[in-house]
Amino acid sequence: MIGPSSDPHSGSPADVVVVGAGVIGLTTALRLAKSGLKVRVYAADRCPSRTSSAAGAIWDPLYAEHPHRGRWAEESLGRFARMAVDGVPGVRMLSGIEASQTLVEIPGWSRNLPEFRVCERDELPTGFAVGWRYRAPVIDMPAYLAFLGAELQSLGAEVVRRRLTTLSEAMAEARVVVNCGGYGARDLVPDPSVRPIRGQLVAVRNPGIAEFFIEQSSGIDDSTYFLPQGDDVLLLGGCAEPDADGYEPDTTTAEAIVRRCAEIDPRIGHSEILEHRVGIRPHRPTVRLELVTTQDGHVIHNYGHSGSGVSLAWGCATEVLDLVTPLPD
């Protein structure tokens, strides 16, 4: 991964400054750098970000709203599928089941995924009314973020540790600023419509589970799921606490997550706990992706992806590039 520099003005002048080093920021920066632009990324905290590193990432565009969501998600899906074939660290295509305890309409995007089919009743855990199988990208976020950082480094981009108080500070250093600040956009823009949704995961030693399981839920509600991360680690979720922004794991929440997952697969109840992860989802009524031009320069906002940042990252990055390309020098 890129080690953040402590000097906010290191290196040569940048064409674009990207604010934020989560999965949205790093993906956007890489898309811009590969187009030939000189890119600098400002990371408020350690890189990669705590939120993106903590994510239990499976391709699922459900948790964000925007008219272009389907297009962004489709591009990201295609890129992850190719990455899995190419052996990109942390990216795999896995099969599994999504299910609901009530009769619900199966999301249309699920039907377009590889290996989609509706489950037979005897395939479902006790208490579930409907389910469907498919194959989708599952991302080991620490490994994947390290890959994005290494790719940026190979292209000569910088990641600089610097906490901004206003976007004007970045606009003084590049003709274009891309704001991928996530929850930080609430104060940086400022944008009070950005709300924190606290999420918590439990990493356990994988007892031999090769497929994912997701309890279908709507919006930002709690959901039970587990995601294999290789042969050794299984990520258990989940938790969604609106307007909570602490990063300390809660023991009661962790115990509830393990208990719910063990009800789906009893082997999980005997697994060794390896780690607790906590992250803050930047929830917003709709993703903000737009160009704003002022007398000081150009700002492209790219934030508010809630729990679908991974699923939309590549599509959003392409849209940012489409906005940057025609801007005057």
N, C-alpha and C positions, 0 to 999 in steps of 0.2 A: 504494500500500500504506500501511498505518498505520505511522507512525514511532513506535517505542516511547518512552514517557516514561521519564525517569530517576527520577521521584518515585513510589515505590510506593504512596503514599496520595493521589495526585492525584484530583481530581474528586469527585463526590458518592458517597455510600455505594452499594455494589452489592448486588443481590439474590443474585447468583451470581458466584463467582470461578472461572474456568476456568484450571487450571494446565497450561501447554503451548500453544505456538503453531505446532505442526505442522498437517498437514491435518486430523487428528482434532480437535485443540483449536479451530482456527478454524472448522471446520464446525459443531462442537457449539455454540460461542459464537454463531455466526450463527443457528442454529436457535432457541436460547434468546432471543436479542435480538429476533428477528422475532415471538416470542410475546408481547412486551411487557415482558420482564424487563430490569432494568438489569444489564449484564454487564461484568465486568473480566477481562482475560486477562493472566496473568503469563507472560512469555517469558524463559526462562533465558538464552538467547543472542540473537543477532540475529533479527529477524522479517522474512520467514518463516524457519523453521528450516532448518538445513543439510540434515537428513535428507530432509524433504519436498521441498525445492527440487531435490535431487539425483535424485529418483525418476524412473525411466522408466515412466511411469504409463499402463497400459492396464487397463481393467476386467477383473479376473481374481481371483475370490475364493479361488483354490486354496490360497494360502499361509497361511491362518488357520483355526483350528479353533474351533467353537462350535456348539451345537445351533441357534442362531438365524441362523447364517451365511447360509443361503439367503434368508431374509426380508430381512436387512439388505442383501445384495447386490442383490436385486431392486429395492428402493426406490432404492438408489444408481444403478442402471442406468437406471431411469425418469427420475430427475432429470437425469442427464447427457444423456440423449437429448433432453430438453426444452431444456436449456441449449444444446446444439449448434444446435437450431433457432432459439433466441433470439439466437444470436451471442455467447454469453458468452466472454470472452477465454480462449484456451487450450483450449477444449473442442470437440472434433470427433468425428464418427462416421466411422470409416475401415474399409475392407474389407481383409482379409488372410488369411493362412494360418497355422494352427498345425499342426505336424507332429512325428512321432516316428520315430526310427531303428529302433525295435522295434514290434511289433504290440501296441497298447495299446487299452484300452476308451476310447472317446470320452467325455469328461465330460458328464454329463447337462445341466449348465447351458449348455454350448456349443450343444446342439441347440435351445435356446429362443431363441437370438440371431437377429437379422435376417439373412437371406441364407444361413443355414446349409445346407451340403451337404458330402458327403464328396468329397474330391479324386480325380481320375483320377491314375493313376500318372505320366503324362507332365507333370503339373503340379508334381510334387514335386522338390526338389533331389536330386542324386545321393546315395545312401546312406540315404534316408528311406523307411520302409516304409508309412506311413499318414499322412494329413493331412486336414484339414477346413477349409473356408472359412466365414467369418462376418463380420459387421459389428459393431463394438464401439466404445465411447468410448475415445479416446486423448487424454491430457491433457498439455498443456505446463505443467509445474508452476510455474515462476516466474510466468508470466502468470496462471495460475489462482489461485495464492495471493495475488497482488496484488489480484485481483478480490475474493476473500473479505475481505481487509483493508479495501478501499474500501467494501464493503457494510457491514461492521461500523462503520466510521467514520461512514457516513451515518445509522446508527441510534443514534449517540451512545455506542457502546461504546468502551472504552479497551483498548489493548495496552500493558502496562507491562513494561519490562525489569527483572526481579527474579529472582534465583536463590534459591529456598527451600531450607532444610535439612530442614524438616518440614512436613507438611500443616497442623499446628496453627497455623503462622504465617498461613496463608490463612484458616483457620476463625475466626480472631479478627476477620476483616473482613467476613464475609458469612454468612448463615444456611445457605447451601449452597455446597460446594466440589465442583467436578468435576475429577477427576484424569485429565488427558489427557497425562501426562508421558512417554509412550513409554518409551524405554530409561532415561530418568531415574527412572522409577518403581522401578527396581531398588534405588536408594539412598533415594529419597524415602519409600516406603511403610513399610519396605523390603520388597522382593519378590525374593528370590534366584532365582526361577524365570524371571525375565526375562533373556534372553541377547542379547548383541549379535551381529548377523549383518552383517558389513561387505559393502557392495555398491559396485561401481565401474562407471561408464559412460564411454563416449567419445562426444563430440559431434563430428560431422564435417559438412563441407559436403555437402548432399544432392545426389547426382549425377543426380537425376531419378526417385527411387523414390517412388511414390505409395501403396504398400500396405505394411502391416506384415508381419513374419514372426516367428514364435515357435517355438522348439524346445520341445516339451512335455517337462516334467520333473516329478519328484515332490518334495514337501517343499521344502527350502531348497537343493537342489542347484544347481550352476551351470547356466545355460541360455543358449543363443545366441539373440539376438533383435535386431531393429532396428525402430525406430518413427519414421516421418516426423513432424517437427514443423514443419509448413508446407513451403513450397517450398525453404527455405534450409538447414534443419538436419535431420540424421538422427541419432538417438540409438542407439548400439550397446551391447549388453550380452551377457552379464552376468557377474556374479561374486558368489559367496556364500561368505564366509569366517566360519565359526562362531567365536565368542568372540574376534573381532578388532574393535577399536574405534578404530583410527587413521583420520584424515581425509586423510592424504597419499596422492596417487595413486601407484600402483606401476607402473613402466614395463613390466616383464615382463607383468603382468596386462593392461595396456592393449594391448600388442602382440598378446597371445593373443586378446583380444576382437576386434580388427580382423581378424586372420587368419581366425578362425572365421566372422565375418560375410561376409568376402570369398569364402569357399568357397561361401556360399549365393548371393551376387550379386557377381561379380568387379568391378563398377564401384566397390564400396566400397573396394577396395584402393588406388585412385588418388585417393581423396577427401582433401581438406585437413582436418587435425585442428584443430578450433576450441577445444575445451575438454575437460578431464577433470573428472568429477564423482564424489564419494565420499559415501556416506551410510551410516547405521547403522540397520538394521531392528530393531525391538524384538520379538524372537521370544519367544513364551511357549507352553507346551503348549496352552493355550486362551485366547482373548480373555477378559479380565476386565471385565465390565460388570455392576456390582451396586451397590446402595445399602447403606452401612454407617452406622448411627446410633449416636453415642456421646453422652456427657454434654456434649461440646463442640459438637455439631452434626451435620450430615449431610454425608457424603462419598459421592459417586458415582464409582466407579472406571470408567475407560473407556480401557484400554490393552492392549497385547500383541497388536497386529494383524499383526505380522510384515511380510511384503511385500504385504499386501492392505489397507492403511489407506485408500487412495483408494477401493477397490472397496466398502468397508463403511461409509465415513464417514457418509453421509447416513442410512442405516438405523440406525446406532448413535446418531446425534444425536437421531433421533426417539425412540428408546427412553430416552435420557437425559431428554428433555423429559417423557415419560410418567412417569418416576420423580420428577421435580421438581414437576410440577403439583400433586399432592395433598399435598405437604409443608406443614406449618403455617408461618405467618409467624413 
